[in-house]
Amino acid sequence: MLSLIVFLPLVGVLLCALLPKRFELLAKYIALTVTLANFGLAAWMLVAHGRGEGILLEKSFTWIPQLNINYHIGLDGLSFPILVLSTLLFVLAVIASWRVDTKPRLYFSMLCLLSLGLNGVFAALDLVLFYVFWEIVLVPMFFLISQWGGVRRRYAAMKFFLYTFLGSVFMLVGIVALYILTGSFNMIELQQLAPAAFGGDGNLWSVQWWIFLAFFLGVAVKIPIFPLHTWLPDAHVQAPTAASVLLAGVMLKMGTYAFLRVLVPLMPDAFQVWQLALGILGVISILYGAIVAFAQTDIKKLVAYSSVSHMGFAMVGIAAGTATGFNAAMAVNISHGLTTSMLFFLVGMIYQRTKTLKISELSGIAVQMPRFAGFFCFAAFASMGLPLLSGFVGEFLAVLASWESPVLPPIITILTGIGILCGGAYMLWLLQRSIFGNPSALVEGQKDLNLREMLVLTPLAILVVVMGVYWHSILQFTDPFATNLARIFGA
């Protein structure tokens, strides 16, 4: 069943790619069937097996015995929720792409291949297997941006690929170094082998410090952390709607996931040395992303920079080094996946109607499209971190964790709180300029959301409320992992 979750999208890849050209419009039905089955299976397994400590489901057998490389996959409180979120967003991405008629076989096969790669990243427990899936993800996203993106799509796709591939090279160096020291790629075994091999030395310029740096460069590009974020706005602006949603909703989570899966448990001494620097970088990302978002005239670029800001909260939570902080990072991951996906879906819907992303040309939407305005305001409030909505959970825990952390100074907490205020400011400014006022010429006469578009947005809105009101809905899965990780780290 576990392998089926990972590799079921491969069926969609093959069926979509092998469709005769005269039946190519059937590709979307194949993709929808496969992604629905994948989501249903993942959700059922979450409900049935998603609670508890340690690896809850596991499958392992020898893959390359000469190098001690295994096909080793498993799910726990870290990977289970984000895997379910990923499979849900792929269902909604397929529905949102229903009208794609340019090379539909290739388009939907690339969506399925992206799903395969992400499923593998969140399930792999062998570093080589993890790296293979990590690299697979780059290929379909590159084609989705370069083939179905905007005017500068090839530039954005190439920039995305070069940044993320270069980061992956550094990660590969770290993986090889760990293997040379320990003789193992098994992430579970390495939790004991790696710290013992390092001898507790994570100080500046030590071997552990350098390996941590190699992994950090690989995952920081994905999060992305300032100043390695510059590929993200271009990729978002040029990507088609479904690719933007999956990039923000799932792919950015690969970075924070790798932090919690690899960097903290395998290199705890180096992480302790890096904690303050990570907290500072997280705060810089929060404030920089918010300030630059405030200055944007392009609505999609504004939402893209808001992602840089929000992922900074996850980094502050991780840098705190406590169970509360690790819970904060995972809650931010899930909430950001829900709220930013809603925003990008809505931006794509208004672009389909008006063919513009300029905020100045989108005023008065509430007058002409009240259902759209309602969903947009709801998503914006959730993104701000309004209490009783999902965004509040992660941001509150991040602030609390930074205050309780024995390493992070109080100024980190103060600046994190200011970042929350900045997030509210640029979102309210966006609502004032685009949703309210008199309808612009491009908004005048536009149709409101249809049934298919409501079907895409409603599940996300429901989950935002459930998570915001009932925190236990997410913390029951994440807290055993966060508590155990804090115990490994010694916090």
ZADRENVEX-188914 format. One record per residue (C-alpha): x, y, z. Coordinates in steps of 0.001 Angstrom, whole numbers. Layout:
+---------+---------+---------+
|    east |   north |      up |
+---------+---------+---------+
|       X |       Y |       Z |
...
+---------+---------+---------+
END
This chain:
+---------+---------+---------+
|    east |   north |      up |
+---------+---------+---------+
|       0 |       0 |       0 |
|    2854 |    2370 |     831 |
|    4588 |    1744 |   -2491 |
|    1235 |    2168 |   -4240 |
|     885 |    5685 |   -2781 |
|    4310 |    6602 |   -4143 |
|    4091 |    5008 |   -7589 |
|     386 |    5211 |   -8486 |
|     989 |    8511 |  -10386 |
|    3337 |    6561 |  -12685 |
|     217 |    4872 |  -14100 |
|   -1080 |    8325 |  -15017 |
|    2243 |    9278 |  -16618 |
|    2249 |    6185 |  -18836 |
|   -1438 |    6272 |  -19785 |
|   -1385 |    9991 |  -20630 |
|    1828 |    9679 |  -22641 |
|     592 |    6632 |  -24596 |
|   -2814 |    8069 |  -25541 |
|   -3379 |    8297 |  -29310 |
|   -3413 |   11905 |  -30480 |
|   -7086 |   11802 |  -31474 |
|   -7986 |   10900 |  -27869 |
|   -5564 |   13289 |  -26185 |
|   -8335 |   15246 |  -24434 |
|   -8978 |   12126 |  -22342 |
|   -5684 |   12785 |  -20561 |
|   -7396 |   15036 |  -18021 |
|   -9830 |   12239 |  -17061 |
|   -6921 |    9838 |  -16579 |
|   -5031 |   12373 |  -14457 |
|   -8122 |   13121 |  -12366 |
|   -8816 |    9427 |  -11754 |
|   -5213 |    8716 |  -10739 |
|   -4855 |   11753 |   -8469 |
|   -8226 |   11095 |   -6818 |
|   -7236 |    7488 |   -6129 |
|   -3870 |    8650 |   -4784 |
|   -5496 |   11196 |   -2474 |
|   -8133 |    8737 |   -1278 |
|   -5495 |    6139 |    -440 |
|   -3266 |    8656 |    1354 |
|   -6177 |   10136 |    3340 |
|   -7416 |    6684 |    4380 |
|   -3950 |    5671 |    5550 |
|   -3586 |    8934 |    7484 |
|   -6822 |    8297 |    9365 |
|   -6026 |    4627 |    9958 |
|   -2294 |    4782 |   10744 |
|   -1230 |    8442 |   11042 |
|   -1004 |    8796 |   14835 |
|    1844 |    7669 |   17037 |
|    5591 |    7921 |   17529 |
|    8311 |    6760 |   15179 |
|    7885 |    5378 |   11671 |
|    4239 |    4312 |   11431 |
|    4391 |    2507 |    8073 |
|    7567 |    1125 |    6542 |
|    8801 |    -918 |    3582 |
|   12421 |   -1831 |    2879 |
|   14437 |   -4160 |     683 |
|   17929 |   -4159 |    -818 |
|   18290 |   -2111 |   -3999 |
|   22056 |   -1811 |   -4676 |
|   23772 |   -4140 |   -2169 |
|   27326 |   -3228 |   -3238 |
|   26832 |     306 |   -1893 |
|   24343 |    -524 |     868 |
|   21593 |    1412 |    -952 |
|   18054 |     263 |    -136 |
|   14562 |     898 |   -1354 |
|   13437 |    2140 |    2043 |
|   10243 |    4160 |    2405 |
|    8093 |    5030 |    5384 |
|    5673 |    7565 |    6811 |
|    5499 |    9288 |   10200 |
|    4088 |   12429 |   11792 |
|    6331 |   14618 |    9653 |
|    5595 |   13106 |    6257 |
|    2005 |   11897 |    6632 |
|     186 |   15296 |    6747 |
|    2245 |   16892 |    3984 |
|    1819 |   13836 |    1745 |
|   -1963 |   14061 |    2126 |
|   -1852 |   17811 |    1424 |
|     237 |   17128 |   -1686 |
|   -2151 |   14508 |   -3078 |
|   -5141 |   16804 |   -2425 |
|   -3535 |   19743 |   -4231 |
|   -2823 |   17563 |   -7260 |
|   -6521 |   16663 |   -7506 |
|   -7449 |   20350 |   -7369 |
|   -4678 |   21268 |   -9824 |
|   -6072 |   18815 |  -12373 |
|   -9585 |   20229 |  -11960 |
|   -8250 |   23783 |  -12288 |
|   -6450 |   22729 |  -15500 |
|   -9597 |   21282 |  -17083 |
|   -9535 |   23704 |  -20017 |
|   -5897 |   23095 |  -20955 |
|   -5975 |   22029 |  -24620 |
|   -2356 |   22713 |  -25643 |
|    -444 |   19422 |  -25606 |
|   -2785 |   17947 |  -22947 |
|   -1081 |   14530 |  -22985 |
|    2272 |   16052 |  -22075 |
|     757 |   18524 |  -19614 |
|   -1145 |   15975 |  -17546 |
|    1643 |   13406 |  -17719 |
|    3995 |   16074 |  -16308 |
|    1536 |   16735 |  -13463 |
|    1475 |   13011 |  -12660 |
|    5271 |   12776 |  -12842 |
|    5565 |   15725 |  -10453 |
|    3206 |   13926 |   -8076 |
|    5370 |   10810 |   -8259 |
|    8519 |   12768 |   -7390 |
|    6947 |   14596 |   -4464 |
|    5367 |   11420 |   -3061 |
|    8794 |    9802 |   -3182 |
|   10535 |   12721 |   -1461 |
|    8104 |   12618 |    1466 |
|    8259 |    8822 |    1809 |
|   11967 |    8026 |    1225 |
|   14056 |    6936 |    4209 |
|   17219 |    6189 |    2220 |
|   19308 |    9219 |    1268 |
|   20055 |    8018 |   -2267 |
|   16388 |    7234 |   -2908 |
|   15512 |   10598 |   -1393 |
|   17940 |   12351 |   -3735 |
|   16615 |   10504 |   -6810 |
|   13050 |   11634 |   -6093 |
|   14314 |   15134 |   -5219 |
|   15836 |   15426 |   -8703 |
|   12822 |   13890 |  -10465 |
|   10726 |   16818 |   -9218 |
|   12823 |   19319 |  -11194 |
|   12027 |   17829 |  -14608 |
|    8206 |   18133 |  -14783 |
|    8200 |   21562 |  -13132 |
|   10750 |   22788 |  -15681 |
|    8514 |   21648 |  -18558 |
|    5313 |   22967 |  -16964 |
|    6849 |   26440 |  -16725 |
|    8718 |   26425 |  -20046 |
|    5870 |   25006 |  -22167 |
|    2706 |   26483 |  -20607 |
|    4014 |   29594 |  -18866 |
|    3916 |   33286 |  -19696 |
|    5925 |   35469 |  -22054 |
|    9245 |   34988 |  -20214 |
|    8583 |   31334 |  -19409 |
|   11860 |   29961 |  -20782 |
|   13949 |   32416 |  -18789 |
|   11987 |   31628 |  -15600 |
|   12175 |   27859 |  -16192 |
|   15914 |   27945 |  -16795 |
|   16508 |   30120 |  -13724 |
|   14392 |   27758 |  -11599 |
|   16249 |   24713 |  -12887 |
|   19752 |   26153 |  -12471 |
|   19160 |   27445 |   -8948 |
|   17544 |   24264 |   -7656 |
|   19899 |   21915 |   -9509 |
|   22967 |   23727 |   -8189 |
|   21569 |   23438 |   -4677 |
|   21001 |   19728 |   -5252 |
|   24669 |   19275 |   -6196 |
|   25723 |   20603 |   -2797 |
|   23258 |   18240 |   -1156 |
|   24738 |   15305 |   -3075 |
|   28179 |   16251 |   -1743 |
|   26768 |   16119 |    1780 |
|   25148 |   12724 |    1160 |
|   28412 |   11246 |    -137 |
|   30328 |   12699 |    2823 |
|   27887 |   11133 |    5277 |
|   28270 |    7770 |    3540 |
|   32074 |    7952 |    3662 |
|   31928 |    8614 |    7407 |
|   29238 |    6074 |    8344 |
|   28903 |    3549 |    5506 |
|   25109 |    3981 |    5500 |
|   22411 |    5884 |    3606 |
|   19626 |    4768 |    5982 |
|   18130 |    7875 |    7609 |
|   16966 |    5952 |   10679 |
|   20332 |    4286 |   11242 |
|   22132 |    7579 |   10627 |
|   20386 |    9169 |   13599 |
|   22756 |    7068 |   15751 |
|   25668 |    6538 |   13350 |
|   26202 |   10122 |   12172 |
|   26492 |   11891 |   15570 |
|   28764 |    9086 |   16805 |
|   30977 |    9376 |   13705 |
|   31240 |   13143 |   14188 |
|   32189 |   12677 |   17831 |
|   29976 |   15546 |   18961 |
|   32058 |   18127 |   17100 |
|   29850 |   20544 |   15201 |
|   31903 |   23674 |   15804 |
|   32911 |   26129 |   13108 |
|   35008 |   24554 |   10312 |
|   34520 |   21009 |   11668 |
|   33550 |   18167 |    9307 |
|   29985 |   18161 |   10634 |
|   29733 |   21933 |   10144 |
|   30800 |   21647 |    6497 |
|   28393 |   18762 |    5774 |
|   25591 |   20737 |    7406 |
|   26489 |   23691 |    5165 |
|   26337 |   21477 |    2057 |
|   22858 |   20228 |    2964 |
|   21784 |   23722 |    3994 |
|   22624 |   25186 |     580 |
|   20604 |   22418 |   -1073 |
|   17468 |   22926 |    1008 |
|   17695 |   26720 |    1483 |
|   17166 |   27233 |   -2257 |
|   13981 |   25183 |   -2074 |
|   12418 |   26937 |     948 |
|   13586 |   29592 |    -272 |
|   15621 |   31556 |    2291 |
|   16939 |   35055 |    1593 |
|   19144 |   35636 |    -424 |
|   18600 |   32390 |   -2384 |
|   14999 |   33275 |   -3218 |
|   15353 |   35257 |   -6469 |
|   14212 |   32394 |   -8724 |
|   10845 |   32150 |   -6977 |
|    9019 |   35342 |   -8104 |
|    9997 |   34780 |  -11754 |
|    8918 |   31117 |  -11626 |
|    5568 |   31993 |  -10036 |
|    4742 |   34857 |  -12373 |
|    5529 |   32873 |  -15519 |
|    4165 |   29469 |  -14420 |
|     639 |   28334 |  -15313 |
|   -1838 |   28380 |  -12432 |
|   -1553 |   24695 |  -11497 |
|    2249 |   24853 |  -11486 |
|    2203 |   27982 |   -9286 |
|    -116 |   26241 |   -6839 |
|    2030 |   23108 |   -6652 |
|    5242 |   25115 |   -6452 |
|    4016 |   27166 |   -3486 |
|    1750 |   24568 |   -1906 |
|    4084 |   21564 |   -1963 |
|    7523 |   22104 |   -3515 |
|    8608 |   24840 |   -1107 |
|    7855 |   22395 |    1718 |
|   10602 |   20081 |     456 |
|   13166 |   22410 |    2020 |
|   11690 |   22582 |    5516 |
|   10913 |   18863 |    5310 |
|   14576 |   18104 |    4576 |
|   15619 |   20284 |    7514 |
|   13475 |   18267 |    9914 |
|   14153 |   14874 |    8315 |
|   17912 |   15149 |    7685 |
|   19743 |   18196 |    9032 |
|   18473 |   18391 |   12619 |
|   18429 |   14666 |   13565 |
|   21632 |   13666 |   11729 |
|   23784 |   16707 |   12558 |
|   22470 |   18007 |   15908 |
|   25764 |   19548 |   17055 |
|   26221 |   21539 |   13850 |
|   22567 |   22567 |   13992 |
|   23165 |   23971 |   17478 |
|   26034 |   26078 |   16094 |
|   23839 |   27232 |   13187 |
|   20700 |   27964 |   15243 |
|   21143 |   31697 |   15720 |
|   22150 |   32215 |   12072 |
|   19067 |   30276 |   10940 |
|   16855 |   32390 |   13188 |
|   18350 |   35594 |   11769 |
|   17909 |   34381 |    8181 |
|   14316 |   33403 |    8985 |
|   13516 |   36889 |   10340 |
|   15206 |   38549 |    7368 |
|   13071 |   36415 |    5030 |
|    9912 |   37373 |    6950 |
|   10569 |   41111 |    6839 |
|   12159 |   41254 |    3393 |
|    9358 |   39213 |    1785 |
|    6692 |   41362 |    3436 |
|    8323 |   44699 |    2561 |
|    8947 |   43740 |   -1070 |
|    5400 |   42343 |   -1357 |
|    4112 |   45741 |    -224 |
|    5821 |   47388 |   -3207 |
|    4481 |   45081 |   -5918 |
|    2153 |   46175 |   -8712 |
|    1721 |   42590 |  -10015 |
|    -740 |   40571 |   -7939 |
|     938 |   37227 |   -8647 |
|    4364 |   38553 |   -7736 |
|    2920 |   39941 |   -4495 |
|    1635 |   36494 |   -3524 |
|    5011 |   35010 |   -4507 |
|    6918 |   37351 |   -2187 |
|    4392 |   36605 |     561 |
|    5547 |   32978 |     288 |
|    9126 |   34062 |    1014 |
|    7828 |   35859 |    4104 |
|    5652 |   33001 |    5354 |
|    8325 |   30347 |    4952 |
|   10518 |   32539 |    7156 |
|    8161 |   31687 |   10049 |
|    8896 |   28007 |    9473 |
|   12627 |   28749 |    9630 |
|   12245 |   30674 |   12900 |
|   10349 |   27705 |   14351 |
|   13081 |   25283 |   13285 |
|   15809 |   27597 |   14599 |
|   14138 |   27644 |   18023 |
|   15125 |   23972 |   18365 |
|   12175 |   22992 |   20575 |
|    9135 |   20761 |   20129 |
|    6968 |   23889 |   19910 |
|    9203 |   25262 |   17166 |
|    9198 |   22040 |   15158 |
|    5398 |   21917 |   15462 |
|    5318 |   25533 |   14289 |
|    7327 |   24699 |   11172 |
|    5040 |   21804 |   10262 |
|    1888 |   23849 |   10958 |
|    3214 |   26685 |    8761 |
|    3924 |   24139 |    6024 |
|     355 |   22852 |    6004 |
|   -1356 |   26227 |    6452 |
|     780 |   27943 |    3813 |
|       5 |   25084 |    1443 |
|   -3720 |   25699 |    1932 |
|   -3885 |   29501 |    1944 |
|   -1319 |   30266 |    -754 |
|   -2826 |   27608 |   -3001 |
|   -6179 |   29366 |   -2654 |
|   -4585 |   32702 |   -3528 |
|   -2808 |   31355 |   -6601 |
|   -5949 |   29572 |   -7791 |
|   -7877 |   32847 |   -7438 |
|   -5161 |   34850 |   -9196 |
|   -5271 |   32351 |  -12069 |
|   -9058 |   32639 |  -12276 |
|   -9023 |   36430 |  -12499 |
|   -6208 |   36305 |  -15064 |
|   -8239 |   33952 |  -17274 |
|  -10987 |   36567 |  -17334 |
|   -9057 |   39837 |  -17568 |
|   -5669 |   38776 |  -19054 |
|   -3890 |   41104 |  -16630 |
|   -2066 |   40757 |  -13312 |
|   -1694 |   44490 |  -12646 |
|   -3343 |   45412 |   -9351 |
|   -4232 |   48884 |  -10636 |
|   -6357 |   47318 |  -13397 |
|   -8315 |   44986 |  -11089 |
|  -10248 |   47347 |   -8819 |
|  -13889 |   46806 |   -7879 |
|  -13929 |   43016 |   -8082 |
|  -16387 |   42779 |   -5157 |
|  -19018 |   44726 |   -7110 |
|  -18801 |   42548 |  -10200 |
|  -17745 |   39168 |   -8739 |
|  -18967 |   38849 |   -5118 |
|  -18235 |   35110 |   -4777 |
|  -14687 |   35629 |   -6018 |
|  -14248 |   38566 |   -3634 |
|  -15521 |   36492 |    -703 |
|  -13044 |   33672 |   -1317 |
|  -10206 |   36120 |   -1946 |
|  -10832 |   38020 |    1290 |
|  -11087 |   34739 |    3185 |
|   -7763 |   33495 |    1777 |
|   -6121 |   36860 |    2497 |
|   -7315 |   36843 |    6117 |
|   -6042 |   33285 |    6546 |
|   -2699 |   34323 |    5059 |
|   -2507 |   37231 |    7519 |
|   -2772 |   34808 |   10424 |
|   -6234 |   35870 |   11605 |
|   -7284 |   33861 |   14714 |
|   -9615 |   30904 |   14026 |
|   -8001 |   30420 |   10614 |
|   -5081 |   28098 |    9882 |
|   -2426 |   30787 |    9396 |
|   -2675 |   31765 |   13059 |
|   -1620 |   28327 |   14310 |
|    1867 |   28229 |   12796 |
|    2626 |   31927 |   13326 |
|    1563 |   31858 |   16971 |
|    3630 |   28746 |   17653 |
|    6643 |   30283 |   15848 |
|    6483 |   33436 |   17990 |
|    6020 |   31357 |   21144 |
|    8904 |   29042 |   20254 |
|   11271 |   31930 |   19489 |
|   10456 |   33483 |   22882 |
|   10994 |   30212 |   24769 |
|   14155 |   29256 |   22886 |
|   17337 |   29369 |   25005 |
|   19358 |   30314 |   21888 |
|   17311 |   32955 |   20068 |
|   17427 |   36460 |   21609 |
|   14181 |   38388 |   22337 |
|   14777 |   40656 |   19328 |
|   14009 |   37670 |   17077 |
|   10569 |   37371 |   18693 |
|    9932 |   41108 |   18363 |
|   10906 |   41182 |   14694 |
|    8835 |   38050 |   14006 |
|    5818 |   39813 |   15520 |
|    6498 |   42878 |   13371 |
|    6585 |   40530 |   10372 |
|    3046 |   39395 |   11208 |
|    1914 |   43038 |   11234 |
|    3599 |   43640 |    7871 |
|    1792 |   40612 |    6448 |
|   -1538 |   42080 |    7480 |
|    -579 |   45455 |    6020 |
|     278 |   44312 |    2497 |
|   -2722 |   41985 |    2297 |
|   -5152 |   44710 |    3421 |
|   -3506 |   47111 |     958 |
|   -4028 |   44515 |   -1778 |
|   -7696 |   44078 |    -850 |
|   -8242 |   47829 |    -837 |
|   -6741 |   48243 |   -4301 |
|   -8202 |   45191 |   -6057 |
|  -11332 |   43915 |   -4324 |
|  -12996 |   47176 |   -3334 |
|  -13701 |   50442 |   -5105 |
|  -15332 |   51008 |   -8471 |
|  -14958 |   48261 |  -11111 |
|  -12157 |   48903 |  -13592 |
|  -12713 |   48581 |  -17331 |
|  -11267 |   45051 |  -17371 |
|  -13336 |   43873 |  -14373 |
|  -16599 |   45357 |  -15654 |
|  -18844 |   42653 |  -17113 |
|  -16788 |   39660 |  -15945 |
|  -18588 |   36518 |  -14779 |
|  -18327 |   35332 |  -11194 |
|  -16897 |   31972 |  -10123 |
|  -18477 |   28939 |  -11770 |
|  -19216 |   25556 |  -10196 |
|  -15881 |   23996 |  -11191 |
|  -13936 |   26888 |   -9675 |
|  -15997 |   26742 |   -6486 |
|  -15256 |   23025 |   -6316 |
|  -11528 |   23792 |   -6367 |
|  -11657 |   26444 |   -3628 |
|  -14215 |   25047 |   -1179 |
|  -12183 |   22055 |     175 |
|   -9240 |   24358 |     894 |
|  -11475 |   26879 |    2679 |
|  -12998 |   24138 |    4838 |
|   -9581 |   22816 |    5842 |
|   -8375 |   26346 |    6676 |
|  -11264 |   26740 |    9142 |
|  -10933 |   23231 |   10610 |
|   -7215 |   23675 |   11256 |
|   -7674 |   27197 |   12614 |
|  -10468 |   26319 |   15047 |
|   -9401 |   22782 |   15962 |
|   -5614 |   22830 |   16316 |
|   -5587 |   19188 |   17367 |
|   -6561 |   18279 |   13782 |
|   -2931 |   18885 |   12750 |
|    -976 |   18711 |   16031 |
|   -2191 |   15175 |   16791 |
|    -110 |   14010 |   13833 |
|    2904 |   16319 |   14105 |
|    3471 |   16535 |   17865 |
|    4846 |   12980 |   18425 |
|    7473 |   13614 |   15738 |
|    8265 |   17113 |   17051 |
|    8619 |   15859 |   20623 |
|   10879 |   12989 |   19578 |
|   13027 |   15305 |   17420 |
|   13432 |   17710 |   20321 |
|   14450 |   14756 |   22469 |
|   17114 |   13742 |   19905 |
|   18362 |   17307 |   19805 |
|   18368 |   17406 |   23600 |
|   15836 |   20224 |   24005 |
+---------+---------+---------+
END
